[in-house]
Amino acid sequence: AQKVTQAQTEISVVEKEDVTLDCVYETRDTTYYLFWYKQPPSGELVFLIRRNSFDEQNEISGRYSWNFQKSTSSFNFTITASQVVDSAVYFCALSEARETGGFKTIFGAGTRLFVKA
Amino acid sequence: AAGVIQSPRHLIKEKRETATLKCYPIPRHDTVYWYQQGPGQDPQFLISFYEKMQSDKGSIPDRFSAQQFSDYHSELNMSSLELGDSALYFCASSSGRGAWNEQFFGPGTRLTVL
């Protein structure tokens, strides 16, 4: 069965600090996809990154970086030099194919990040 | 660039009433997904459509139904509304229905049931 665990419910940091959001997943499939989304106070879901299960290469995009480790089933997200505008809820999500030909996406419970000035 | 459009953005209904939420996907996207996000909760998948046919079904109550029309827009119909239906309803669209495809989310419709 699929499961996504974001153990950190809330994190509070001071501006310019680095912060890592943890994501641990469970799946029986060998082919699956991992995503991170940001949900700012305005409510919309903003796509940040996706990773397929065969690509463990870490990625950096500006102040954002992601560490995917299949050995520990983790897909952690680090924000470097955090800013107040990073304050949001961050969701990790897992998608895997179903027998119907479609796929199912499940989200973690989310981590609420507060960045204080 | 065009994004996913959802209407209305806010909706207030009474218990036992019906509600219809509309979703207009990004042009040329053939797949639509509906999610329900309760207060302080993560988004829960309800149902999806690919090429106007139901593709997958998640935790959608029997009181809810949905369809995708010939122009690819989708409507989520909710009947006999309950207080617990109060939530943010997201629509997302993608090109193709593979698990790899990036889902583009709309701004959501906030439904309040009184």
Interface residues (C-beta under 8 A of the other chain):
Chain A: T31 Y32 Y33 Y37 G43 E44 L45 V46 F47 R50 N52 F91 S95 E96 A97 R98 T100 G101 G102 F103 K104 T105 I106 F107 G108 A109 G110
Chain B: Y33 Q41 D42 P43 Q44 F45 S48 Y50 S55 D56 G58 L88 F90 A92 R97 G98 A99 W100 E102 Q103 F104 F105 G106 P107 G108 R110
